[in-house]
């Protein structure tokens, strides 16, 4: 676990910066535009996230791999230039084609999203923004492929800082359009920052020809991501559309609180999985090495994220008032139930990474298909009676099923098992979550909240090993004494 913490610290800083930027934008939208404006922009954001999957055809992982392979030959080599040119060509071509199609059918898309074609200008703006977002993503992948993690961190965080400064006045003066424009700034400013970095580091070298081999590899690596994320985003948009048409934009704004607090922080530790654990498992030689990597990475994820999930579950009103406003507090019971979904996803993420890294793609495709379809089917069954609580229950149950399936397939293919120290961690996590959910549901008192948050100290002391506690204590002293992250 110590190696994972060290290997992912720079990328984690970027994820924290991204999370902070999104939270500030959400806070400004909530305060200045209310629940209806939040619901309107939430639907646009869901749609744009689905477009981004198609904007670069999911090639980010392959671009990092190809750049990392060629950088040892020198950045100015012809092969390196082929990778860069192919990456940019794929991003520009895919995003332009998708953008044109979206613009042409914008009235129809507006009708599907909102029940009226009158919002098509917003859809056209997103279509125009897509190539910028795709170029930003690909350029960032090239920087990471060159292992320029500290430079990537500094320039990305500087760009996010500029965006944060502009978010409040842009939304204040331009309203809903301001909220949409800040979505564009979130990609435009980092892209400008990477081009400034290129002026100093010169990592963008273009060959004269495209490489069909690289093009095929980028697309093949991205197809699973395209399929999985497209289906997931499609289901989320379908559920959001049902909420908007049945309960209105204000209720969708309430549910945006739930989506934010059950997803936004997941990017922090997942950087470690994609940037460190995935290649580690891919290079493993036997099941014992796979089992060790799964257990250590899962342990890292749970120590990082379980406290976040439980604290939000215990004090949802505080976080809603802090990052949204008091107008959004009706989301509390829905949020508390749906927080079980990221918990189950967290517990199974290491198993999913192992299955993907070792080429067990049939299992991955099966679970990637089942999870969103279960969410949609159960929502359709429970929504008429339970409304948002039915949606939250659907995501929680689908997350549990996905978790059990990942466990089963990993055990079947790799003989994976929980190490004794992780069994103790699982038991204590189950106890803490059960106390948090039951306690805050039936005993709504500040003393109860204090006890449940304080129980985290017991959870950590029982679940952790002495060398882990010592390492974290030393790291904390290092941060306080030197102001360093690594």
C-alpha positions in Angstrom: 0.0 0.0 0.0 2.9 2.3 0.7 4.1 2.1 -2.9 0.6 2.9 -4.2 0.5 6.0 -2.1 3.9 7.2 -3.4 3.2 6.3 -7.0 -0.1 8.2 -7.2 0.4 11.3 -5.1 0.9 13.8 -8.0 -2.1 12.4 -9.9 -4.1 12.5 -6.7 -3.3 16.2 -6.3 -4.8 16.9 -9.8 -7.9 14.9 -8.9 -8.3 16.9 -5.7 -8.0 20.1 -7.8 -10.6 18.8 -10.3 -12.9 17.9 -7.4 -12.6 21.3 -5.9 -13.3 23.1 -9.2 -16.4 21.0 -9.7 -17.6 21.6 -6.2 -17.1 25.4 -6.5 -19.0 25.4 -9.8 -21.8 23.3 -8.3 -22.0 25.6 -5.2 -22.2 28.8 -7.4 -24.9 27.2 -9.6 -26.9 26.1 -6.5 -26.7 29.5 -4.9 -27.3 31.6 -8.0 -29.6 29.4 -10.1 -31.5 27.3 -7.5 -32.8 23.8 -7.8 -34.3 24.3 -11.3 -31.1 25.7 -12.8 -29.1 23.0 -11.1 -31.4 20.3 -12.6 -31.2 21.9 -16.0 -27.4 22.0 -16.0 -27.1 18.5 -14.5 -28.9 17.0 -17.5 -26.5 19.0 -19.9 -23.5 17.7 -18.0 -24.6 14.1 -18.1 -25.1 14.4 -21.9 -21.7 16.1 -22.4 -19.9 13.4 -20.3 -21.4 10.8 -22.7 -20.2 12.8 -25.7 -16.7 13.0 -24.3 -16.5 9.2 -24.4 -17.0 9.3 -28.1 -14.9 12.4 -28.6 -11.6 10.5 -28.4 -13.0 7.0 -28.8 -11.8 6.1 -25.3 -8.1 6.1 -26.5 -6.6 7.7 -23.5 -5.1 4.5 -22.0 -3.6 3.4 -25.3 -2.1 6.9 -25.9 -0.3 6.8 -22.5 1.0 3.3 -23.3 2.3 4.1 -26.8 3.9 7.4 -25.7 5.6 5.6 -22.7 6.9 2.9 -25.0 8.4 5.4 -27.6 9.7 8.1 -25.2 12.8 6.0 -24.4 13.8 6.2 -28.1 13.6 10.0 -27.9 10.8 12.5 -28.4 12.0 13.5 -31.8 11.9 10.0 -33.3 9.6 9.3 -36.2 7.8 6.6 -34.3 7.1 9.0 -31.4 5.8 11.5 -33.9 3.5 8.9 -35.4 1.9 8.3 -32.0 1.3 12.0 -31.4 -0.1 12.6 -34.9 -2.3 9.5 -34.8 -3.6 10.5 -31.3 -4.5 14.0 -32.5 -6.1 12.8 -35.7 -8.3 10.3 -33.9 -9.4 13.0 -31.3 -10.1 15.7 -33.9 -11.8 13.3 -36.4 -14.0 11.6 -33.8 -15.0 14.7 -32.0 -15.8 16.6 -35.2 -18.0 13.9 -36.6 -19.8 13.5 -33.3 -20.1 17.3 -32.9 -21.6 17.8 -36.3 -24.2 15.0 -35.8 -25.1 16.4 -32.4 -25.5 19.9 -33.9 -27.7 18.6 -36.8 -30.0 16.7 -34.5 -29.9 19.3 -31.6 -33.6 20.0 -31.6 -34.4 16.3 -31.3 -31.8 15.8 -28.6 -33.2 18.8 -26.7 -36.7 17.2 -26.9 -35.3 13.9 -25.6 -33.5 15.5 -22.7 -36.1 18.1 -21.7 -39.3 17.3 -23.5 -39.0 20.5 -25.6 -36.8 21.4 -28.6 -36.3 25.0 -27.4 -33.0 24.3 -25.7 -31.2 23.3 -28.8 -28.7 26.2 -28.7 -27.2 24.7 -25.5 -26.8 21.4 -27.4 -25.0 23.1 -30.3 -22.6 24.8 -27.8 -21.7 21.4 -26.4 -21.1 20.1 -29.9 -18.7 22.9 -30.5 -17.0 22.4 -27.2 -16.4 18.6 -27.8 -13.2 19.0 -30.0 -11.6 21.2 -27.4 -12.3 18.8 -24.6 -11.0 15.9 -26.7 -7.8 17.7 -27.5 -7.3 18.6 -23.9 -7.7 14.9 -22.9 -5.3 13.6 -25.5 -2.7 16.3 -24.8 -2.9 15.4 -21.1 -2.4 11.7 -21.9 0.7 12.6 -23.9 2.1 14.5 -21.0 1.5 11.6 -18.6 2.9 9.1 -21.1 6.1 11.1 -20.9 6.0 10.6 -17.2 6.0 14.3 -16.6 3.8 13.9 -13.6 5.0 16.9 -11.6 4.8 19.2 -14.6 1.3 17.8 -15.4 0.2 18.5 -11.8 1.6 22.1 -11.7 0.2 23.2 -15.0 -3.2 21.5 -14.6 -3.7 22.9 -11.1 -2.7 26.4 -12.3 -5.4 26.1 -15.0 -8.0 24.9 -12.5 -7.1 27.9 -10.3 -7.9 30.3 -13.1 -11.2 28.5 -13.8 -12.1 28.8 -10.1 -11.5 32.6 -10.1 -13.8 33.0 -13.1 -16.6 30.7 -12.1 -18.5 33.0 -9.7 -18.6 36.2 -11.9 -19.4 34.2 -15.1 -22.3 32.4 -13.5 -23.5 35.6 -11.7 -23.6 37.7 -14.8 -24.6 35.1 -17.4 -26.9 32.8 -15.5 -27.5 29.4 -17.1 -25.3 30.3 -20.0 -22.5 31.1 -17.6 -22.8 27.6 -16.1 -22.5 26.1 -19.5 -19.5 28.4 -20.4 -17.7 27.3 -17.2 -17.9 23.7 -18.5 -15.9 24.9 -21.5 -13.3 26.7 -19.4 -12.7 23.5 -17.5 -11.2 22.0 -20.7 -10.0 25.2 -22.5 -7.7 26.5 -19.8 -5.9 23.2 -19.2 -5.4 22.8 -22.9 -3.8 26.2 -23.0 -1.6 25.3 -20.0 -0.4 22.1 -21.8 0.5 24.1 -24.9 2.5 26.5 -22.7 4.2 23.5 -21.2 5.0 22.2 -24.7 6.7 25.5 -25.5 9.2 24.6 -22.7 9.3 20.8 -22.9 8.6 20.2 -26.6 6.7 17.0 -26.2 4.4 17.5 -29.3 6.3 16.2 -32.3 4.3 15.3 -35.4 5.3 12.9 -38.1 4.3 13.2 -41.8 2.1 10.1 -41.8 -0.5 8.4 -39.6 0.2 4.9 -38.2 -2.6 2.5 -38.9 -1.2 0.1 -36.3 -1.3 2.7 -33.6 -4.7 3.8 -34.7 -6.1 0.2 -34.3 -4.4 -0.2 -30.9 -5.9 3.0 -29.6 -9.3 2.1 -30.8 -9.1 -1.5 -29.4 -8.0 -0.3 -26.0 -10.8 2.3 -26.0 -13.7 0.1 -27.1 -14.4 -1.4 -23.7 -14.4 2.1 -22.1 -16.6 3.4 -24.9 -19.1 0.6 -24.4 -19.1 0.7 -20.6 -19.3 4.5 -20.2 -21.7 5.0 -23.0 -24.2 2.5 -21.6 -23.8 3.9 -18.1 -24.2 7.5 -19.2 -27.2 6.6 -21.4 -28.9 4.9 -18.4 -28.2 7.9 -16.2 -29.6 10.3 -18.8 -32.7 8.1 -19.2 -33.3 8.1 -15.5 -32.7 11.9 -15.3 -35.2 12.4 -18.1 -37.8 10.3 -16.3 -37.2 12.5 -13.2 -37.5 15.8 -15.2 -40.7 14.8 -17.0 -42.4 13.3 -14.0 -41.2 15.5 -11.1 -39.7 18.6 -12.8 -36.4 20.4 -13.0 -36.4 21.3 -9.3 -36.5 17.6 -8.3 -33.8 16.9 -10.8 -31.7 19.6 -9.1 -32.3 17.8 -5.8 -31.1 14.5 -7.3 -28.0 16.3 -8.7 -26.9 16.5 -5.0 -27.1 12.7 -4.8 -25.1 12.2 -8.0 -22.4 14.6 -6.9 -21.8 13.2 -3.5 -21.8 9.6 -4.8 -19.3 10.0 -7.6 -17.1 13.1 -7.6 -14.5 11.9 -5.0 -14.1 8.5 -6.7 -11.5 10.0 -9.1 -9.0 10.5 -6.3 -7.9 6.9 -5.6 -8.9 5.5 -9.0 -5.9 7.4 -10.5 -3.8 5.0 -8.5 -5.6 2.0 -10.1 -5.2 3.2 -13.7 -1.8 4.6 -13.4 -0.1 2.2 -11.0 -2.1 -1.0 -10.2 -3.3 -1.8 -13.8 0.2 -2.2 -15.3 1.4 -4.0 -12.1 -1.3 -6.6 -12.4 -0.8 -6.8 -16.2 2.9 -7.7 -15.7 2.2 -10.2 -12.9 3.5 -13.7 -13.5 1.2 -15.9 -11.4 -2.0 -15.8 -9.3 -0.1 -15.1 -6.1 1.2 -11.8 -7.5 -2.3 -11.0 -8.8 -3.8 -11.8 -5.4 -1.3 -9.6 -3.5 -1.9 -6.7 -5.9 -5.7 -7.0 -5.5 -5.5 -7.1 -1.7 -3.1 -4.3 -1.3 -4.9 -2.0 -3.8 -8.3 -2.7 -2.3 -6.9 -2.0 1.1 -5.6 1.4 -0.1 -8.9 2.3 -1.7 -10.9 1.4 1.4 -8.7 3.3 3.8 -8.9 6.4 1.5 -12.6 6.3 0.6 -14.6 4.5 3.3 -14.2 7.4 5.8 -15.4 9.9 3.2 -18.5 7.9 2.4 -19.4 7.2 6.0 -18.9 10.9 7.1 -21.1 12.1 4.3 -23.7 9.5 5.3 -23.5 10.6 8.9 -23.7 14.4 8.2 -25.4 14.8 4.9 -27.1 18.1 5.9 -23.8 19.7 6.7 -22.2 18.8 3.3 -25.3 19.8 1.4 -25.5 23.2 3.0 -21.7 23.6 2.5 -21.5 22.7 -1.2 -25.1 23.5 -2.3 -27.6 25.4 -0.1 -30.4 24.7 2.5 -32.8 24.5 -0.5 -31.3 21.1 -1.4 -31.7 19.4 2.0 -34.7 17.2 0.9 -32.0 15.1 -0.8 -30.8 13.8 2.6 -32.6 10.4 2.8 -32.0 9.7 -0.9 -28.3 10.5 -0.6 -27.9 8.3 2.5 -29.3 5.3 0.7 -27.5 5.7 -2.6 -24.1 6.1 -0.8 -24.2 2.3 -0.5 -23.6 2.1 -4.3 -20.1 3.7 -4.4 -19.2 1.7 -1.3 -19.9 -1.6 -3.2 -18.2 -0.3 -6.3 -15.2 0.6 -4.2 -15.0 -2.9 -2.7 -15.0 -4.5 -6.1 -12.8 -2.0 -8.1 -9.5 -3.9 -7.6 -11.1 -7.2 -8.8 -12.4 -5.4 -11.9 -8.9 -4.0 -12.6 -7.5 -7.5 -12.4 -10.0 -9.0 -14.8 -9.4 -6.2 -17.3 -5.6 -6.3 -17.0 -5.5 -10.0 -17.6 -7.8 -9.9 -20.6 -11.0 -11.5 -19.0 -13.0 -9.1 -21.1 -16.1 -11.3 -21.4 -16.7 -11.0 -17.6 -16.1 -7.2 -17.7 -18.5 -6.7 -20.6 -21.1 -8.8 -18.8 -20.9 -6.9 -15.6 -20.6 -3.5 -17.5 -23.9 -4.4 -19.2 -25.7 -5.8 -16.2 -25.1 -3.0 -13.8 -26.7 0.0 -15.7 -29.5 -2.2 -17.0 -30.3 -3.3 -13.5 -30.3 0.3 -12.4 -32.8 1.2 -15.2 -35.0 -1.8 -14.7 -35.3 -1.5 -10.9 -35.8 2.3 -11.2 -38.7 1.6 -13.6 -40.3 -0.8 -11.1 -39.9 1.3 -7.9 -40.0 4.9 -9.2 -43.8 5.2 -9.6 -44.3 4.6 -5.8 -41.0 5.6 -4.2 -39.7 8.2 -6.7 -36.2 9.3 -5.8 -35.8 6.7 -3.1 -36.6 4.1 -5.7 -33.8 5.4 -7.9 -31.4 5.4 -4.9 -32.4 1.8 -4.0 -31.9 0.7 -7.6 -28.3 2.0 -7.7 -27.5 0.5 -4.3 -28.8 -3.0 -5.3 -27.1 -2.9 -8.7 -23.9 -2.0 -7.0 -24.2 -4.9 -4.6 -24.8 -7.4 -7.5 -21.8 -5.9 -9.4 -19.6 -6.3 -6.4 -20.6 -10.0 -5.8 -20.0 -10.8 -9.5 -16.6 -9.3 -9.5 -15.7 -11.3 -6.5 -17.0 -14.5 -8.1 -15.2 -14.1 -11.4 -11.9 -13.1 -9.8 -12.0 -16.1 -7.5 -12.9 -18.3 -10.5 -10.0 -17.2 -12.7 -7.3 -16.2 -10.2 -8.2 -18.1 -7.1 -8.3 -14.8 -5.2 -8.9 -14.7 -1.5 -9.0 -12.0 1.2 -5.9 -11.8 3.3 -6.6 -12.1 7.0 -5.9 -8.4 7.5 -8.4 -7.5 4.8 -11.1 -9.8 6.4 -10.8 -7.7 9.5 -11.0 -4.5 7.4 -14.2 -5.8 5.7 -15.9 -6.8 9.0 -15.1 -3.4 10.6 -16.2 -1.5 7.5 -19.5 -3.4 7.5 -20.0 -2.6 11.2 -19.2 1.1 10.8 -21.5 1.5 7.7 -24.4 -0.4 9.4 -24.1 1.8 12.5 -23.9 4.9 10.4 -26.9 4.2 8.3 -29.2 2.8 11.0 -28.0 5.4 13.6 -28.6 8.4 11.4 -31.9 7.1 10.1 -33.5 6.5 13.4 -31.5 8.6 15.9 -31.2 12.1 14.4 -29.2 13.8 17.2 -25.9 15.6 17.2 -24.5 13.3 19.8 -25.3 10.3 17.6 -23.4 12.0 14.7 -20.4 12.7 17.0 -20.3 9.1 18.2 -20.6 7.6 14.6 -17.8 9.9 13.2 -15.6 9.1 16.3 -16.1 5.4 15.7 -13.9 5.9 12.7 -10.9 5.9 15.0 -11.9 2.5 16.3 -12.4 1.3 12.7 -8.9 2.5 11.7 -7.1 1.1 14.8 -8.7 -2.3 14.5 -8.3 -2.5 10.7 -4.8 -1.2 10.2 -1.4 -2.7 11.0 1.2 -1.1 13.2 3.6 -0.3 10.2 0.7 1.3 8.3 -0.1 3.6 11.3 3.6 4.4 11.6 3.9 5.2 7.9 0.9 7.5 7.9 2.1 9.2 11.1 5.5 9.9 9.5 3.9 11.1 6.3 1.7 13.5 8.3 4.7 14.9 10.1 6.5 15.3 6.8 3.6 17.3 5.3 3.4 19.5 8.4 7.1 20.0 8.6 8.1 20.5 5.0 4.8 21.3 3.2 5.4 18.5 0.7 3.0 15.8 -0.7 5.7 13.4 -1.8 
